[in-house]
Amino acid sequence: MNKKDLLLRHYLFQDLPEDVIDRLLAMTVTRHVHAGETIFLKGDEGDTLYGVLSGKVRISVSSPTGKAVVFNIMETGDVFGEIALLDGLERTADAIAMEAGDLLMILRRDFMGLLEREPRLSIHLLKLLCERLRWTSDQIEDAVFLSLPARLAKKLISLADIYGEENDEGIRIGLDLPQHELGHMMSTSRESINKHLQAWRRAGLIDLHRKSIIIKNRQALQEVIDEDGHA
């Protein structure tokens, strides 16, 4: 994806006049990252907005003991780093490249000047922050009220909705996400994730391949969630 297409596609910037998009485009620089490279860490200065032109970026936090929680996986077309960009405070999470790729970057000092002159951009930012808040609330609610199997089933369905590719076997989640990474996203161990995935594989709900998961019975996974919610 080229830089202008990313800006035009993302709803943070879409519907803005073309001259505003062009001014944003003029502010951008490109950064190439390697797999495993740190983009920023929690506590770093927040002075840059990032967009993913290619590759994948993991957004997570780690405890002093090394336990990690994955908040999100950013792919081509996604934008991240907007919270610290707006308030100028420290980063609230780590951003690590999962694979080699290119990132679009807009510096805070340039962005804030345009934001002051363009109220429509401010409205888009407010919508984005509200979406982030709703997503966080949903995550907290799931962690409190749903069991691990229900949370895992909900995560698989969500990943299928975003990355799903239908084939003769079912819905293939088109994302290379190892079980330990999935465990990080669920705040649990790889062993716990594997236990439930293997049980669902034996029951015919899913199929497991080396780098992918295929959902064969989406309705059965949905029933896992529904039954937990009614318990």
C-alpha positions in Angstrom: 0.0 0.0 0.0 1.3 3.5 -0.8 1.2 6.3 1.6 -1.7 8.2 0.0 -3.9 5.1 -0.3 -3.3 4.5 3.4 -4.4 8.0 4.4 -7.4 7.9 2.1 -8.5 4.4 3.3 -8.3 4.9 7.0 -11.4 6.6 8.5 -9.2 8.8 10.7 -8.5 10.7 7.5 -11.2 9.7 4.9 -13.6 12.3 3.7 -11.1 15.1 4.3 -10.5 17.4 1.4 -7.8 16.3 -0.9 -5.7 19.4 -0.1 -5.7 18.3 3.5 -4.7 14.8 2.6 -1.9 16.2 0.4 -0.7 18.3 3.4 -0.7 15.2 5.6 1.2 13.3 2.8 3.9 16.0 2.7 4.5 15.5 6.4 5.1 11.7 6.1 8.3 9.8 6.1 8.8 6.1 5.7 10.6 3.7 8.0 11.6 0.2 7.2 11.5 -2.3 10.1 12.9 -5.9 10.4 11.1 -8.8 12.0 11.4 -8.5 15.8 12.5 -4.9 15.7 11.2 -2.6 18.5 9.3 0.4 17.1 8.7 1.9 20.6 8.4 0.8 24.2 5.9 1.7 26.9 7.2 4.8 28.5 8.9 6.2 25.4 8.2 9.7 24.3 5.0 9.8 22.2 5.9 12.0 19.2 4.9 10.0 16.1 1.8 8.5 14.5 2.4 5.3 12.5 0.6 3.7 9.6 1.4 0.1 8.4 2.3 0.2 4.7 3.4 -3.5 4.8 4.1 -6.1 7.4 2.5 -6.7 10.9 3.0 -4.9 14.2 2.2 -6.3 17.7 0.9 -3.9 20.3 1.4 -5.3 23.8 2.5 -4.6 27.3 4.8 -6.7 29.5 4.9 -7.1 33.3 8.2 -6.9 35.3 8.1 -10.7 35.4 8.0 -11.0 31.6 4.3 -11.9 31.2 2.9 -10.2 28.1 -0.6 -9.1 27.1 -1.2 -8.5 23.4 -3.7 -5.7 22.8 -3.8 -5.8 19.0 -2.1 -6.9 15.8 -1.7 -4.0 13.3 -1.7 -4.9 9.6 -1.5 -3.1 6.3 -3.7 0.0 6.3 -3.9 0.2 10.1 -2.8 3.3 12.1 -1.5 3.3 15.6 0.3 5.5 18.2 -2.5 8.2 18.1 -3.0 8.4 21.9 0.5 9.6 22.7 0.6 11.7 19.6 -2.4 13.7 20.8 -1.4 14.2 24.5 2.4 14.2 24.1 2.8 11.9 27.0 4.5 8.5 27.3 3.6 5.5 25.2 1.1 3.3 26.9 2.3 0.0 25.2 5.1 -1.6 23.2 5.1 -1.8 19.4 7.1 -4.7 17.9 7.4 -5.6 14.3 6.2 -9.2 13.8 7.7 -9.3 10.3 9.7 -7.0 8.0 7.7 -4.1 6.5 7.4 -0.4 6.0 5.8 2.2 8.2 4.4 5.6 7.5 5.3 8.2 10.1 3.9 11.6 10.9 5.6 13.7 13.7 3.5 15.3 16.4 4.9 18.8 15.9 3.7 18.7 12.3 0.4 17.0 13.0 -0.7 19.3 15.8 -0.3 22.4 13.7 -2.7 20.9 11.1 -5.1 19.7 13.7 -5.5 23.2 15.0 -6.5 24.4 11.6 -8.7 21.5 10.5 -11.7 20.8 12.8 -12.9 17.9 10.6 -9.7 16.1 11.5 -10.4 16.7 15.2 -13.9 15.0 14.8 -12.3 12.0 13.2 -9.8 11.7 16.0 -12.6 11.9 18.6 -14.4 9.0 16.9 -11.2 6.9 16.8 -10.6 7.5 20.5 -14.2 6.5 21.3 -13.7 3.3 19.3 -10.5 2.5 21.3 -12.4 3.1 24.6 -15.3 0.9 23.6 -12.8 -1.9 22.5 -11.0 -1.6 25.8 -14.3 -1.8 27.7 -15.3 -4.9 25.8 -11.9 -6.6 26.6 -12.4 -5.9 30.3 -15.9 -7.2 30.3 -14.9 -10.4 28.5 -12.1 -11.0 31.0 -14.4 -10.6 34.0 -17.5 -12.4 32.8 -16.4 -15.0 30.2 -14.5 -18.3 30.8 -11.3 -18.9 28.8 -13.0 -21.3 26.3 -15.6 -18.6 25.6 -13.0 -15.9 25.3 -11.0 -18.1 23.0 -14.0 -18.9 20.8 -14.9 -15.2 20.6 -11.3 -14.3 19.7 -11.3 -16.9 16.9 -14.6 -15.7 15.5 -13.3 -12.1 15.6 -10.1 -13.1 13.8 -12.1 -14.9 11.2 -14.3 -11.9 10.6 -11.2 -9.7 10.1 -8.8 -12.1 8.4 -11.0 -15.0 7.3 -10.5 -16.6 3.9 -13.2 -19.2 2.9 -12.1 -22.4 1.3 -13.4 -26.0 1.0 -12.5 -26.8 4.5 -14.1 -23.8 6.2 -12.9 -20.4 7.1 -9.1 -20.1 7.3 -7.8 -17.4 9.6 -5.3 -15.7 7.3 -2.9 -14.6 10.0 0.3 -16.3 11.0 -0.4 -16.3 14.8 1.5 -18.9 16.8 -0.3 -20.3 19.8 2.0 -18.6 22.3 1.1 -15.2 20.6 -2.6 -16.2 20.8 -2.0 -17.0 24.5 -0.5 -13.5 25.0 -3.6 -12.0 23.4 -5.8 -14.0 25.9 -3.5 -13.4 28.9 -3.0 -17.1 29.4 -0.4 -19.8 28.6 0.3 -21.5 25.3 -0.5 -24.8 27.1 -4.0 -23.6 28.0 -4.7 -22.4 24.5 -3.5 -25.7 23.0 -5.6 -27.7 25.3 -8.8 -26.1 24.1 -7.8 -25.9 20.5 -6.9 -29.7 20.4 -10.3 -30.5 22.1 -12.1 -28.5 19.4 -10.1 -30.1 16.7 -11.1 -33.6 17.9 -14.7 -32.5 18.1 -14.5 -31.2 14.5 -15.0 -27.5 15.3 -11.7 -26.4 13.9 -8.6 -27.8 12.1 -5.1 -26.9 13.0 -2.2 -26.4 10.5 1.3 -25.3 11.1 0.7 -21.6 10.5 -3.1 -21.3 10.5 -6.4 -22.2 12.1 -9.4 -23.2 10.0 -12.9 -22.8 11.6 -15.0 -25.7 10.4 -18.1 -25.1 12.6 -18.5 -21.4 13.4 -22.0 -22.0 14.9 -20.6 -24.4 17.5 -18.0 -21.9 18.6 -20.7 -19.3 18.9 -22.6 -21.7 21.1 -19.6 -22.0 23.4 -19.9 -18.2 23.9 -23.6 -18.2 24.3 -23.7 -21.0 26.8 -21.1 -19.3 28.9 -23.0 -16.1 28.9 -26.2 -17.8 30.1 -24.4 -19.9 32.8 
